[in-house]
Amino acid sequence: MHADLWTFSLNTYAKPGVEEACLALQAQGANVCLLLCAAWLGQRGVGCEAERARQLQALAEPWHEQVVQPLRQLRTQWRTAASEDVELKVLRDQVKALELAAEQQLLQRLEALARDWPAVGAEDLDAWLETVTRQAARLNSDALRQLRVAVSLA
């Protein structure tokens, strides 16, 4: 039995090197929730199909751009000032919690879309990661490799 996407994401993110890899990919414009969903589908053996990838991206992109990114930008914008202002640090921590909640909501939405896609047997991890990152060819291949290895070891 495979874990739900949120649990899979937490477990994967906690593995050595994955947080750094995800942050590097995120800094280069990758949607880490979409990457984690792709890894989850690949590990579960769900066949990677262009239409499925399109559906995931169509669901993820608006939420990521309109909800997650603005919270992340605000949190990042306040980083320096919050180190010197206790009240602002409290607010920044609240924004960080909202950002995490928004990512969790996105992962739940992605899982709801893909939950019933049947497994075809063999892992399709490489195909999924390649498909969801195809438009972002500039992504750090070392960071993607680290994510791929961490998921493969699960």
C-alpha positions as CSV (number, residue, x, y, z in Angstrom):
1,M,0.0,0.0,0.0
2,H,1.4,3.4,-1.0
3,A,1.3,6.4,1.2
4,D,-1.0,9.3,0.4
5,L,0.8,12.1,-1.5
6,W,1.2,14.3,1.6
7,T,2.8,11.6,3.7
8,F,5.0,10.6,0.7
9,S,6.1,14.2,0.3
10,L,6.9,14.6,4.0
11,N,8.9,11.3,4.1
12,T,10.7,12.1,0.9
13,Y,11.5,15.7,1.9
14,A,13.0,14.4,5.2
15,K,15.5,12.2,3.4
16,P,19.2,13.4,3.4
17,G,19.8,15.9,0.6
18,V,16.2,16.2,-0.6
19,E,15.4,19.5,1.2
20,E,18.4,21.1,-0.4
21,A,17.6,19.6,-3.8
22,C,14.0,20.8,-3.6
23,L,15.0,24.3,-2.5
24,A,17.6,24.5,-5.4
25,L,14.9,23.4,-7.9
26,Q,12.4,25.8,-6.4
27,A,14.9,28.7,-6.7
28,Q,15.2,27.8,-10.4
29,G,11.4,28.1,-10.8
30,A,10.3,24.5,-10.4
31,N,7.0,23.7,-8.7
32,V,8.2,21.3,-6.0
33,C,4.7,20.1,-5.3
34,L,4.4,19.0,-8.9
35,L,7.8,17.3,-8.8
36,L,6.8,15.4,-5.6
37,C,3.5,14.4,-7.2
38,A,5.4,13.1,-10.3
39,A,7.8,11.2,-8.0
40,W,4.8,9.7,-6.1
41,L,3.1,8.6,-9.3
42,G,6.4,7.2,-10.7
43,Q,7.1,5.3,-7.5
44,R,3.5,3.9,-7.6
45,G,4.0,2.6,-11.1
46,V,1.4,4.9,-12.7
47,G,2.1,5.2,-16.4
48,C,3.3,8.6,-17.5
49,E,1.1,10.0,-20.2
50,A,1.2,13.4,-21.8
51,E,-2.5,14.1,-21.0
52,R,-2.1,13.1,-17.4
53,A,0.9,15.4,-17.0
54,R,-1.1,18.2,-18.7
55,Q,-3.9,17.7,-16.3
56,L,-1.6,17.9,-13.3
57,Q,0.1,21.0,-14.6
58,A,-3.3,22.7,-15.4
59,L,-4.4,22.0,-11.8
60,A,-1.1,23.0,-10.1
61,E,0.0,26.1,-12.0
62,P,-2.8,28.5,-11.0
63,W,-2.7,27.5,-7.3
64,H,1.0,27.7,-7.3
65,E,1.1,31.1,-9.0
66,Q,-1.8,32.7,-7.2
67,V,-1.6,31.2,-3.7
68,V,1.8,29.6,-2.9
69,Q,4.2,32.0,-4.6
70,P,2.7,35.2,-3.2
71,L,3.0,33.7,0.3
72,R,6.6,32.6,-0.3
73,Q,7.5,36.0,-1.7
74,L,6.1,37.8,1.3
75,R,7.9,35.4,3.7
76,T,11.1,35.9,1.8
77,Q,10.7,39.6,1.6
78,W,10.4,39.8,5.4
79,R,13.4,37.5,6.2
80,T,16.0,40.2,7.0
81,A,13.6,42.6,8.8
82,A,12.1,39.7,10.9
83,S,15.6,38.8,12.2
84,E,15.6,42.2,14.0
85,D,11.8,42.6,14.8
86,V,10.2,40.0,17.1
87,E,6.7,40.9,16.1
88,L,7.5,40.7,12.4
89,K,9.1,37.3,13.0
90,V,5.9,36.0,14.5
91,L,4.0,37.3,11.5
92,R,6.6,35.8,9.2
93,D,6.2,32.4,10.9
94,Q,2.5,32.6,10.4
95,V,3.0,33.3,6.7
96,K,5.3,30.3,6.6
97,A,2.6,28.1,8.1
98,L,0.1,29.4,5.6
99,E,2.6,28.7,2.8
100,L,3.0,25.1,4.0
101,A,-0.8,24.8,4.3
102,A,-1.2,26.0,0.8
103,E,1.3,23.5,-0.5
104,Q,-0.5,20.7,1.5
105,Q,-3.8,21.8,-0.2
106,L,-2.1,21.7,-3.6
107,L,-0.8,18.2,-2.9
108,Q,-4.3,17.1,-1.8
109,R,-5.8,18.4,-5.0
110,L,-3.1,16.7,-7.1
111,E,-3.7,13.4,-5.3
112,A,-7.5,13.7,-5.8
113,L,-7.0,14.1,-9.5
114,A,-4.5,11.2,-9.8
115,R,-5.6,8.8,-7.1
116,D,-7.5,6.5,-9.4
117,W,-4.9,6.4,-12.2
118,P,-4.0,2.7,-12.4
119,A,-0.5,1.4,-11.9
120,V,1.0,-0.4,-14.9
121,G,3.4,-2.4,-12.8
122,A,7.0,-1.0,-13.2
123,E,8.1,2.3,-11.7
124,D,7.9,5.2,-14.2
125,L,9.8,7.7,-12.0
126,D,12.2,8.9,-14.7
127,A,9.5,9.5,-17.2
128,W,7.3,11.4,-14.8
129,L,10.2,13.7,-13.5
130,E,11.3,14.3,-17.1
131,T,7.8,15.1,-18.3
132,V,6.9,17.7,-15.5
133,T,10.3,19.4,-15.8
134,R,10.5,19.4,-19.6
135,Q,9.6,23.0,-19.9
136,A,12.3,23.9,-17.3
137,A,15.4,22.5,-19.1
138,R,17.6,24.9,-17.0
139,L,16.8,23.0,-13.8
140,N,19.8,21.7,-11.8
141,S,20.3,18.1,-12.9
142,D,22.2,17.3,-9.7
143,A,19.2,18.4,-7.7
144,L,16.9,16.3,-9.8
145,R,19.2,13.4,-9.5
146,Q,19.2,13.7,-5.7
147,L,15.4,13.7,-5.7
148,R,15.3,10.7,-8.0
149,V,17.7,8.7,-5.8
150,A,15.8,9.5,-2.6
151,V,12.6,8.4,-4.1
152,S,14.1,5.2,-5.6
153,L,15.4,4.3,-2.2
154,A,12.0,4.4,-0.6
